[in-house]
Amino acid sequence: MKSLQDHIALVTGANRGIGRTVALALAEEGAHIIAAARDVEALNTVVSEIEQAGGKATAIPFDLADESTIDGLVEQVKTHFGRLDSLVNNAGLTHSALMEETTTADFDRIMAVNTRGPYLLTRECLGLLQKSPQATIVNIASVVGVKGYPMQSAYTASKHALRGWSIALAEELRETAVRVHVLCPGGVDTEMVSRVRPDIPKESLIKPEEIAELVTYCITHKGNAVVDEFRIRRADSGPWF
C-alpha cells in the first residue's frame, strides 16, 4: 500500500455526496486535496472540515460544462503544484424522463457534464499526471454504465460513454505509470439518488464511505494485481450486474 503523504489529489464534485466523502478520506490518508466544484461556499466548507481535522486542501471552483474553466483549473494546478498524483472524476448530473420527453438540451447537458467534461479534464491533466511516479485516474461511472434503466436513457448513454473512454485510455496508458480505474456503483446514499430513486429504502443504500474506501484502495494499492473496475451493488439487489 502506497503512502499518500505529499500526494496531490484532484477530486471533482467535492462539495457534497461521494466527492466530499472521497476528499475527506484521502485527506485523512495524508493527501493534499484539490477540491473542485461549482459551489464555492460548499467547497470552502469541505476545505475547512479537512483543515480542522489536520489535513491539507485547496478549493478551486470550476464548471465541467465550461471548457474555459476546466483549462483554468488545470492552469492553477500547474502553477501551485506542478504535478498531479491522482484525479478522481466524480462530478456528474442525472436526468429522469422518457426518451421521447428528453429534449436535445437535456441530452447535451448530461453528456457535457458526465462525459465531455471528465474527458477534457483528464486530457488536460495527463501531462501533470505523467510527472508522478505512480499516478491514478479514478472515474466514477454508475450501474447504468453497465446496464440500463427506463427513464434514464440520456444518463445511461453518458455513463456508458464515460466507462468506454476509460477502457480505451487504460489501454493507451498501459506502458506508463498512470493507472485508470472505473467504479460502477448502484444506489448510494446521496441527495441525488434520494431525489431520483425515492423508492429505494434509505437503509439499503450504499454508504458514500464505502465508495470512498474503494477509491482509496485504487490510489494506494500499487502492487502487481490491478483491479480495473469495481461493480458495486446494494446488498439487497440482484447479484452480478
C-alpha positions as CSV (number, residue, x, y, z in Angstrom):
1,M,0.0,0.0,0.0
2,K,1.3,3.4,-1.0
3,S,1.5,6.3,1.5
4,L,-0.4,9.4,0.5
5,Q,1.9,11.8,2.3
6,D,2.7,14.7,-0.1
7,H,0.2,13.2,-2.6
8,I,-1.7,15.7,-4.7
9,A,-5.3,14.6,-5.5
10,L,-7.9,16.4,-7.5
11,V,-11.5,15.5,-6.7
12,T,-14.3,16.9,-8.7
13,G,-17.8,17.3,-7.2
14,A,-16.0,17.5,-3.9
15,N,-18.6,19.8,-2.4
16,R,-21.1,17.0,-1.5
17,G,-22.0,13.4,-1.7
18,I,-19.5,10.9,-2.9
19,G,-17.0,13.6,-3.8
20,R,-17.0,15.2,-0.4
21,T,-16.5,11.8,1.3
22,V,-13.7,10.8,-1.0
23,A,-11.9,14.1,-0.4
24,L,-12.2,13.7,3.4
25,A,-11.0,10.1,3.2
26,L,-7.9,10.8,1.0
27,A,-7.1,13.8,3.2
28,E,-7.2,11.6,6.2
29,E,-4.5,9.4,4.5
30,G,-2.3,12.4,4.1
31,A,-3.1,13.7,0.6
32,H,-3.4,17.3,-0.3
33,I,-6.8,17.7,-1.8
34,I,-7.7,20.0,-4.6
35,A,-11.5,20.2,-4.2
36,A,-13.2,21.3,-7.4
37,A,-16.9,22.1,-8.0
38,R,-19.2,24.9,-8.9
39,D,-20.5,25.7,-5.4
40,V,-17.8,27.9,-3.9
41,E,-19.4,28.1,-0.4
42,A,-19.8,24.4,-0.1
43,L,-16.2,23.8,-1.4
44,N,-14.9,26.2,1.3
45,T,-16.9,24.3,3.9
46,V,-15.2,21.0,2.8
47,V,-11.8,22.6,2.9
48,S,-12.4,23.8,6.4
49,E,-13.5,20.3,7.5
50,I,-10.3,18.9,6.1
51,E,-8.1,21.5,7.7
52,Q,-9.8,21.3,11.1
53,A,-9.0,17.5,11.0
54,G,-5.4,18.3,10.4
55,G,-5.4,17.8,6.6
56,K,-4.5,20.0,3.7
57,A,-6.9,21.2,1.0
58,T,-7.3,23.8,-1.7
59,A,-10.7,24.9,-3.2
60,I,-10.8,25.7,-6.9
61,P,-14.3,26.4,-8.3
62,F,-15.0,25.3,-11.9
63,D,-17.8,24.1,-14.2
64,L,-17.4,20.8,-16.0
65,A,-19.7,22.1,-18.8
66,D,-17.4,25.1,-19.4
67,E,-14.1,24.2,-21.1
68,S,-12.6,27.6,-20.2
69,T,-13.0,26.9,-16.5
70,I,-11.5,23.4,-17.0
71,D,-8.5,25.0,-18.6
72,G,-8.3,27.5,-15.7
73,L,-8.4,24.7,-13.1
74,V,-5.6,22.9,-14.7
75,E,-3.5,26.0,-15.0
76,Q,-3.9,26.7,-11.3
77,V,-2.8,23.1,-10.5
78,K,0.2,23.6,-12.7
79,T,1.1,26.9,-11.1
80,H,0.6,25.9,-7.5
81,F,1.6,22.3,-7.5
82,G,3.5,21.5,-10.7
83,R,2.2,17.9,-10.7
84,L,-0.8,15.7,-10.0
85,D,-0.8,12.3,-8.5
86,S,-4.5,11.4,-8.6
87,L,-7.6,12.6,-10.5
88,V,-11.0,11.5,-9.3
89,N,-13.7,12.3,-11.8
90,N,-16.7,12.2,-9.6
91,A,-18.9,15.2,-10.5
92,G,-22.0,14.4,-12.6
93,L,-25.6,15.0,-13.3
94,T,-28.6,12.7,-13.6
95,H,-31.8,13.0,-15.6
96,S,-35.1,11.1,-15.5
97,A,-37.6,11.2,-18.3
98,L,-38.9,9.1,-21.1
99,M,-36.7,9.2,-24.1
100,E,-39.5,10.8,-26.2
101,E,-39.6,13.6,-23.5
102,T,-35.9,14.1,-23.3
103,T,-35.0,17.3,-25.1
104,T,-31.9,17.8,-27.1
105,A,-30.9,20.4,-24.5
106,D,-31.4,17.8,-21.7
107,F,-29.2,15.3,-23.6
108,D,-26.5,17.8,-24.4
109,R,-26.2,19.0,-20.8
110,I,-26.0,15.4,-19.4
111,M,-23.3,14.5,-22.0
112,A,-21.4,17.8,-21.4
113,V,-21.1,17.2,-17.6
114,N,-20.9,13.4,-17.4
115,T,-18.8,12.6,-20.4
116,R,-17.3,15.5,-22.3
117,G,-16.2,17.4,-19.1
118,P,-14.3,14.5,-17.5
119,Y,-12.8,13.6,-20.9
120,L,-11.5,17.2,-21.4
121,L,-10.3,17.5,-17.8
122,T,-8.4,14.2,-17.9
123,R,-6.9,15.1,-21.3
124,E,-5.6,18.4,-19.9
125,C,-4.3,16.7,-16.7
126,L,-2.4,13.9,-18.4
127,G,0.9,15.9,-18.6
128,L,0.7,16.6,-14.9
129,L,-0.2,13.0,-14.0
130,Q,2.7,11.7,-16.1
131,K,5.1,13.7,-13.8
132,S,4.1,11.5,-10.9
133,P,6.0,8.2,-10.3
134,Q,2.6,6.4,-9.7
135,A,-0.5,8.3,-10.9
136,T,-4.1,7.2,-10.7
137,I,-7.3,8.2,-12.5
138,V,-10.5,7.0,-10.9
139,N,-13.7,7.6,-12.9
140,I,-17.0,7.3,-11.0
141,A,-19.4,5.8,-13.5
142,S,-22.6,4.0,-12.4
143,V,-24.5,0.8,-12.5
144,V,-26.0,2.3,-15.7
145,G,-22.6,2.3,-17.2
146,V,-23.0,-1.4,-17.5
147,K,-26.8,-1.8,-17.8
148,G,-29.8,0.4,-18.5
149,Y,-33.0,1.5,-16.8
150,P,-36.2,3.1,-18.2
151,M,-36.5,6.8,-17.8
152,Q,-32.7,7.2,-17.8
153,S,-31.7,7.0,-21.5
154,A,-29.5,10.1,-21.5
155,Y,-27.9,9.4,-18.2
156,T,-27.2,5.8,-19.3
157,A,-25.7,7.0,-22.5
158,S,-23.4,9.4,-20.7
159,K,-22.1,6.8,-18.2
160,H,-21.6,4.1,-20.9
161,A,-19.5,6.6,-22.7
162,L,-17.5,7.6,-19.6
163,R,-16.8,3.9,-19.0
164,G,-15.9,3.3,-22.6
165,W,-13.3,6.0,-23.0
166,S,-11.9,5.0,-19.6
167,I,-11.2,1.5,-21.0
168,A,-9.6,3.0,-24.1
169,L,-7.5,5.3,-22.0
170,A,-6.3,2.5,-19.8
171,E,-5.0,0.8,-23.0
172,E,-3.2,3.9,-24.1
173,L,-1.5,4.3,-20.7
174,R,-0.7,0.7,-20.0
175,E,3.0,1.2,-20.6
176,T,3.1,4.3,-18.4
177,A,2.9,4.8,-14.6
178,V,-0.7,6.1,-14.9
179,R,-3.4,3.6,-14.0
180,V,-7.1,4.0,-14.8
181,H,-9.9,2.6,-12.7
182,V,-13.7,2.7,-13.0
183,L,-16.2,2.4,-10.2
184,C,-19.8,1.5,-11.2
185,P,-21.9,1.8,-8.0
186,G,-25.6,1.2,-7.6
187,G,-27.7,3.4,-5.4
188,V,-25.6,5.4,-3.0
189,D,-27.0,7.4,-0.1
190,T,-26.7,10.9,-1.6
191,E,-29.1,13.7,-2.3
192,M,-29.1,12.9,-6.0
193,V,-30.1,9.3,-5.5
194,S,-32.8,10.2,-2.9
195,R,-34.3,12.5,-5.4
196,V,-34.2,10.2,-8.4
197,R,-34.9,6.9,-6.6
198,P,-37.2,7.6,-3.6
199,D,-38.5,4.1,-3.9
200,I,-35.2,2.6,-2.5
201,P,-35.3,2.5,1.3
202,K,-32.6,4.7,2.7
203,E,-31.3,2.0,5.0
204,S,-30.4,-0.2,2.0
205,L,-28.4,2.4,0.1
206,I,-24.7,2.1,-0.3
207,K,-22.9,4.5,2.1
208,P,-20.6,7.1,0.5
209,E,-17.9,6.0,2.8
210,E,-17.9,2.6,1.2
211,I,-17.2,4.1,-2.2
212,A,-14.5,6.3,-0.6
213,E,-12.8,3.2,0.7
214,L,-12.6,1.7,-2.8
215,V,-11.3,4.9,-4.3
216,T,-8.6,5.0,-1.6
217,Y,-7.8,1.4,-2.4
218,C,-7.3,2.2,-6.1
219,I,-5.0,5.0,-5.3
220,T,-2.9,3.4,-2.5
221,H,-2.7,-0.2,-3.9
222,K,0.3,-0.3,-6.3
223,G,1.2,-4.0,-6.4
224,N,1.2,-6.4,-9.4
225,A,-2.5,-7.1,-9.0
226,V,-4.7,-4.4,-10.7
227,V,-8.4,-4.1,-10.3
228,D,-9.6,-2.2,-13.4
229,E,-13.3,-1.9,-12.5
230,F,-15.4,-2.2,-9.4
231,R,-19.1,-3.0,-9.8
232,I,-20.8,-2.2,-6.5
233,R,-24.4,-3.2,-5.8
234,R,-26.7,-2.8,-2.9
235,A,-26.7,-5.9,-0.7
236,D,-30.5,-6.4,-1.3
237,S,-30.3,-6.0,-5.1
238,G,-29.6,-8.8,-7.7
239,P,-26.1,-10.1,-7.9
240,W,-23.7,-10.0,-10.9
241,F,-25.0,-6.9,-12.8
